[in-house]
């Protein structure tokens, strides 16, 4: 990948025109690994993650084994807050035991977070205020900005950081909510309440949130007894599946797939709850498995759906089995991934 990027012709001089390009970031990762002999996460572990008290995050590699420099790092919301707070503090961090270290030079914090190139005008104002070294300038401070609405906002004038993880293609509206509702509520004079009442209220609110569930029939139709446990033979699919079988047991479901290579995967689901699990049937070859929560049920008398929600990303995959009067089955597998065009595959199968 790095060799390919270096062969791309430059049509303008550096700094002349802004183009968002993750390739340059990947070249930095490749250069670091070539020089140190360590992939980026391993290099950062003792220098950044451990001093901050963070576990080394999963970081997807390129086909050549180099950590993707411009994407692919999976962080908890709390981890994003820690990284944003590190920059708010000018790169300095206290370890809780009286130690205090300058993990990132103050001069680099200042240099990386100022605008180095004009990226405006833009239809969304916060994407047209200048770009630094991996940081975007905002109407208020600056930010780390990832796909699907992942943000680490640093607002120095309020001594404030805001961390957000989301699953949206409209991250501009998400950011606007912060400017319109959160910032006006910040008490610049007094800071947080001493009794922690606000923290308790926020914790209760967060604890009550849950992922919206798909709507299924309360009771299975007559077709359930006819199709349960019978393998559905499938033609070639990009998922590499030879057969799929629905094992139905009341509100519980197991989707069993047999790959064209003979591998077997069983995915548990329930009608009334998300069942945790993982799958290898995912369209990203750099991921060996993907953690999911799955629900399944009948949506009408002839159609059964399995909803796989990724736990560590915004993606959801939906398997829809439509059963005819005979043994014919129409299978639709859709991958709903905000920010990119949904991917759908439709195949005609047959009950064995």
ZIQUIPE-V319851 format. One record per residue. N is the residue number from 1. RES is the residue in one small letter. PSI is psi in radians with two decimals (NA if undefined). D_CENTER is the distance of its C-alpha to the mean C-alpha in Angstrom with 2 decimals. Layout:
<<N/RES/PSI/D_CENTER> <N/RES/PSI/D_CENTER>>
This chain:
<<1/x/-0.75/22.60> <2/x/-0.74/24.17> <3/x/-0.70/27.56> <4/x/-0.76/26.41> <5/x/-0.65/24.98> <6/x/-0.31/28.29> <7/x/-0.15/30.21> <8/x/2.24/28.64> <9/x/2.49/31.44> <10/x/2.17/31.25> <11/x/-0.22/32.93> <12/x/2.77/32.93> <13/x/2.55/33.66> <14/x/2.31/30.87> <15/x/-0.12/30.36> <16/x/-0.63/32.15> <17/x/2.35/29.31> <18/x/2.23/25.64> <19/x/2.12/23.16> <20/x/2.13/19.47> <21/x/1.90/19.19> <22/x/-0.25/16.65> <23/x/-0.69/19.54> <24/x/-0.68/21.46> <25/x/-0.65/18.78> <26/x/-0.62/18.65> <27/x/-0.62/22.44> <28/x/-0.75/22.36> <29/x/-0.74/20.39> <30/x/-0.70/22.88> <31/x/-0.73/25.80> <32/x/-0.77/24.93> <33/x/-0.64/24.60> <34/x/-0.68/27.83> <35/x/-0.70/29.66> <36/x/-0.33/28.66> <37/x/0.15/28.06> <38/x/2.40/24.82> <39/x/2.78/21.20> <40/x/-0.81/19.34> <41/x/-0.70/17.80> <42/x/-0.67/21.33> <43/x/-0.70/22.99> <44/x/-0.32/21.00> <45/x/-0.97/21.34> <46/x/-0.34/24.94> <47/x/-0.42/24.83> <48/x/-1.00/21.82> <49/x/-0.86/19.69> <50/x/-0.83/22.77> <51/x/-0.48/24.74> <52/x/-0.07/21.95> <53/x/0.41/21.79> <54/x/2.50/18.22> <55/x/2.55/17.40> <56/x/2.12/16.56> <57/x/2.68/12.80> <58/x/2.43/11.65> <59/x/1.97/11.77> <60/x/2.39/11.93> <61/x/2.83/15.48> <62/x/2.95/17.21> <63/x/-0.44/19.80> <64/x/0.05/22.30> <65/x/0.17/20.70> <66/x/2.28/19.75> <67/x/2.30/16.47> <68/x/2.06/14.61> <69/x/-0.44/15.84> <70/x/0.03/13.81> <71/x/-3.12/10.21> <72/x/-0.01/8.65> <73/x/2.24/8.93> <74/x/2.07/6.95> <75/x/2.57/8.73> <76/x/2.75/9.95> <77/x/-0.71/10.96> <78/x/-0.61/14.42> <79/x/-0.70/13.80> <80/x/-0.71/12.77> <81/x/-0.69/15.98> <82/x/-0.79/17.98> <83/x/-0.70/17.24> <84/x/-0.70/18.06> <85/x/-0.61/21.15> <86/x/-0.76/22.23> <87/x/-0.62/22.54> <88/x/-0.59/24.22> <89/x/0.16/26.72> <90/x/0.44/27.44> <91/x/0.05/25.94> <92/x/2.51/28.12> <93/x/2.39/27.12> <94/x/2.37/29.24> <95/x/0.02/28.67> <96/x/-0.24/30.31> <97/x/0.39/33.44> <98/x/-0.15/35.11> <99/x/2.60/33.59> <100/x/2.12/32.33> <101/x/2.55/30.82> <102/x/1.64/29.92> <103/x/-0.61/26.71> <104/x/2.24/26.13> <105/x/2.40/29.34> <106/x/-0.68/29.97> <107/x/-0.64/31.11> <108/x/-0.67/27.81> <109/x/-0.82/25.88> <110/x/-0.74/28.35> <111/x/-0.72/28.21> <112/x/-0.51/24.44> <113/x/-0.02/23.82> <114/x/2.83/26.72> <115/x/2.21/26.75> <116/x/-0.31/27.92> <117/x/2.51/27.67> <118/x/2.12/28.21> <119/x/0.29/25.33> <120/x/3.05/27.01> <121/x/2.78/28.10> <122/x/2.58/24.92> <123/x/-0.48/24.62> <124/x/2.00/22.14> <125/x/-0.61/24.03> <126/x/-0.13/21.33> <127/x/0.27/20.44> <128/x/0.46/24.14> <129/x/0.19/25.31> <130/x/2.64/25.05> <131/x/2.38/22.73> <132/x/-2.44/23.27> <133/x/1.58/22.09> <134/x/0.09/18.27> <135/x/2.48/18.77> <136/x/2.44/19.30> <137/x/2.54/22.32> <138/x/2.96/22.12> <139/x/-0.49/24.90> <140/x/1.84/24.65> <141/x/-2.43/24.03> <142/x/3.04/21.15> <143/x/2.66/17.41> <144/x/2.40/14.44> <145/x/1.98/12.26> <146/x/2.97/8.79> <147/x/2.69/7.43> <148/x/0.23/6.90> <149/x/0.56/9.05> <150/x/2.14/7.99> <151/x/2.50/11.62> <152/x/1.73/14.14> <153/x/2.37/17.46> <154/x/2.08/20.76> <155/x/1.49/23.85> <156/x/-0.64/26.86> <157/x/-0.29/29.52> <158/x/0.08/28.32> <159/x/0.82/27.38> <160/x/2.45/24.00> <161/x/2.60/20.34> <162/x/2.19/17.59> <163/x/2.32/14.03> <164/x/2.40/11.55> <165/x/2.45/8.03> <166/x/-3.07/7.82> <167/x/1.25/7.26> <168/x/2.62/10.14> <169/x/-0.13/11.92> <170/x/1.18/14.46> <171/x/-0.35/13.24> <172/x/-0.72/16.95> <173/x/-0.62/18.02> <174/x/-0.78/15.57> <175/x/-0.63/17.09> <176/x/-0.58/20.49> <177/x/-0.64/20.31> <178/x/-0.82/20.28> <179/x/-0.68/23.27> <180/x/-0.55/25.14> <181/x/-0.69/24.74> <182/x/-0.90/23.53> <183/x/-0.71/25.59> <184/x/-0.36/28.83> <185/x/-0.04/28.62> <186/x/2.18/28.49> <187/x/1.71/31.94> <188/x/-0.49/32.84> <189/x/-0.65/36.15> <190/x/-0.30/35.48> <191/x/-2.84/31.85> <192/x/2.66/30.50> <193/x/2.44/33.09> <194/x/-0.49/34.92> <195/x/-0.05/34.94> <196/x/0.26/31.15> <197/x/-0.69/31.49> <198/x/-0.68/28.53> <199/x/-0.74/26.31> <200/x/-0.73/27.63> <201/x/-0.74/27.08> <202/x/-0.72/23.43> <203/x/-0.72/22.92> <204/x/-0.71/24.65> <205/x/-0.81/22.59> <206/x/-0.65/19.24> <207/x/-0.34/20.83> <208/x/-0.14/21.82> <209/x/2.53/18.50> <210/x/2.74/17.18> <211/x/2.34/15.07> <212/x/2.33/17.42> <213/x/2.55/19.18> <214/x/2.73/20.56> <215/x/2.19/24.34> <216/x/2.81/26.51> <217/x/2.51/30.27> <218/x/-0.51/31.78> <219/x/2.53/34.04> <220/x/2.58/33.73> <221/x/3.10/35.96> <222/x/-0.49/38.75> <223/x/-0.39/36.66> <224/x/-0.78/34.69> <225/x/-0.54/37.68> <226/x/-0.55/38.27> <227/x/-0.33/34.85> <228/x/2.28/33.72> <229/x/-0.01/33.90> <230/x/2.22/34.80> <231/x/2.45/32.91> <232/x/1.98/31.78> <233/x/2.33/32.64> <234/x/2.54/30.28> <235/x/-3.06/30.91> <236/x/2.34/28.66> <237/x/2.79/24.97> <238/x/-0.30/22.17> <239/x/-0.20/20.80> <240/x/0.66/24.13> <241/x/2.30/25.36> <242/x/-0.70/29.12> <243/x/2.68/29.34> <244/x/2.37/27.41> <245/x/2.29/29.11> <246/x/2.04/28.52> <247/x/1.90/30.19> <248/x/2.23/30.81> <249/x/1.50/32.21> <250/x/-2.17/32.53> <251/x/-0.07/29.20> <252/x/2.57/27.58> <253/x/2.48/26.36> <254/x/2.12/25.65> <255/x/1.98/24.35> <256/x/2.17/25.94> <257/x/2.48/25.28> <258/x/2.12/27.51> <259/x/2.88/26.37> <260/x/-0.30/28.79> <261/x/0.07/29.04> <262/x/-0.11/30.13> <263/x/2.57/27.06> <264/x/2.37/26.47> <265/x/2.34/23.35> <266/x/2.18/23.72> <267/x/2.03/21.06> <268/x/2.54/22.26> <269/x/2.89/21.77> <270/x/2.74/23.75> <271/x/-0.59/24.82> <272/x/0.07/24.63> <273/x/2.66/21.79> <274/x/2.17/18.35> <275/x/2.12/19.26> <276/x/2.55/16.99> <277/x/-2.85/16.98> <278/x/2.76/15.36> <279/x/2.59/15.88> <280/x/-0.10/16.69> <281/x/1.24/17.03> <282/x/2.50/13.88> <283/x/0.68/14.26> <284/x/1.77/12.86> <285/x/-0.33/15.90> <286/x/-0.19/14.49> <287/x/2.10/12.82> <288/x/-0.50/15.78> <289/x/2.75/14.22> <290/x/2.22/11.22> <291/x/2.38/11.61> <292/x/2.85/12.21> <293/x/2.35/14.37> <294/x/2.38/16.96> <295/x/2.70/19.71> <296/x/2.64/22.53> <297/x/3.03/25.77> <298/x/2.30/28.31> <299/x/-0.37/27.73> <300/x/-2.94/31.38> <301/x/-0.25/34.36> <302/x/-0.06/33.14> <303/x/2.31/29.33> <304/x/2.37/26.97> <305/x/2.52/23.17> <306/x/2.10/20.54> <307/x/2.01/17.12> <308/x/2.02/14.31> <309/x/2.12/11.27> <310/x/2.37/8.37> <311/x/-0.56/8.44> <312/x/0.24/5.58> <313/x/-3.14/2.93> <314/x/0.06/4.99> <315/x/2.57/7.35> <316/x/2.34/10.87> <317/x/2.35/13.83> <318/x/2.15/17.33> <319/x/2.20/20.50> <320/x/2.04/23.61> <321/x/2.09/27.02> <322/x/2.06/30.02> <323/x/2.26/33.35> <324/x/-2.99/36.65> <325/x/-0.54/40.14> <326/x/-2.37/40.63> <327/x/0.04/38.34> <328/x/2.43/36.20> <329/x/2.34/32.46> <330/x/2.11/30.01> <331/x/2.24/26.41> <332/x/2.18/23.53> <333/x/2.01/20.03> <334/x/2.37/17.45> <335/x/1.94/13.78> <336/x/1.89/12.40> <337/x/1.81/9.45> <338/x/2.56/9.66> <339/x/-0.53/10.91> <340/x/2.83/12.45> <341/x/2.29/15.50> <342/x/2.53/15.23> <343/x/2.24/16.65> <344/x/2.42/19.55> <345/x/2.32/22.19> <346/x/2.25/25.47> <347/x/2.69/28.07> <348/x/2.14/31.39> <349/x/-3.09/32.07> <350/x/2.35/35.01> <351/x/2.35/35.68> <352/x/NA/37.63>>
